[in-house]
């Protein structure tokens, strides 16, 4: 008789394997069509550029979401201060500020650490300003 836990772990590992192979197939289909190693590297670098822009956009959207959540928590604290401590909306404000200013903070931090040579950030050697 087969153990149910073993069966579930087999399905889980199978699903993870299929998901990884599918992700690699989708991401590298342009890279696989390249005729040389240099063309394959440039197409993979282009996909990293899109990933960097996606992370930047996600940071902005998450920052806006946290700021709206902070406003709602401030309202809840005003209505019922015993239920919602003041630390919750203040923490949300700091998280929202960090996420909203993350791209510009990374540019400034790069210039602070590396000086004039810090202009080669990101997958293509350019920073977002």
N, C-alpha and C positions, 0 to 999 in steps of 0.2 A: 504494500500500500504506500502510495507516494505522499510525502509530507506536504501539507498546504503551504507552510512557510517557505520551503524550498521552491515550490512552484511559483510563488509570488516573487521571490528574489530572481528567479530565472526570467520571468516576464519583465521585471524592472531592468535587469541588465540588458535584455534584448531590446527593450524600448529605448534605453539610453544609447545603445550602439546604433540603432536605426536613426535616431535623431541626429547623432554626430555625423554619420555618413551622409544624411540628407543635407545637413548644414554645409558640409564640405563640398558636396556636389553643387549646391546652389551658389556658394560664394566663389568657387574656383572654376566655374564653367568657362568664363572668359580667359582665365589664366591657362586652362588646359588647351584652348584653341590657339594659343600663341605658338609662333614658329621658333622662337629663341628664348633663352633664359632671361635676357634683358627685357623682352616684351612681356614675359610672364611677370617679372618683378615690377614693371611699371603698372600693369593692370592691377596687381595686388596692392600697390601703393595707392592707387586711385580708390580702391575700396576702403582702405584705411582712412583716407581723407573724408569719405562719406560717413564713416563711423564716427570720426571726430566731430563732424557737424551735427550728427544725430545726438551725441552726448551733450554738446553745447545747447541744442534746442531742448533736450530733456531737462537740463539744468534750469533753463529759463522757465519752463512750464512747471516744474516742481517748485521753484521759488515762488511763482505766482500762486500756486495751490497752497503752499504753506502760509503765504501772507493773507490769503482769504481765510484760512483756518484760524490764524492768529486774531483777525478782526472778529470772527465769530466767537472765539474763546474770550476775548475782552468783553464782548457783549454779555456772554453768559456769566462772567465774573461780576459785571455790573449788576445784573439781575439777581444773582444769588452767590455772594462772595464766599459763603461757607462751603458750597459744593465744588467750586472751581478755584483752586489756588492761583494766585497771581503769577506764580512761577511758570505755569503752563503756557499762557500766551506770550510771556516774555521769551521763553525758550523757542517758541515757534517763530517769533520775530527774528531772533538771531539766526535760526536755521534758514529762514526765507532770505535774509540779507546775504548769507554765505552762498546760497545757491544762485541768487540773482547776479551777484558780482563775481562769481567764480571765473568766468572767462577773462574778465579784465584783471582780476587778482593774479591769475596765472601769468599774464603778460608782464605785469609789474614785477612779480616775483622772479621771473626769468631775467629781466633787465637788472634787478638788484643782485642776483647771484652771479650772473655771467657777464654783466656789463654790455658793451657794444657787440660782443660775440653771441649774445642771447637772442639774436634775431632768427635763428634757425630752429624754431620750435614747431612741433606738429609733424605729421607724416610727410608733408611735401616741402618742409622747410619754411613755411610761412605761418605767421600767427594771425589770429582774428582780431581786428581792431575796429 
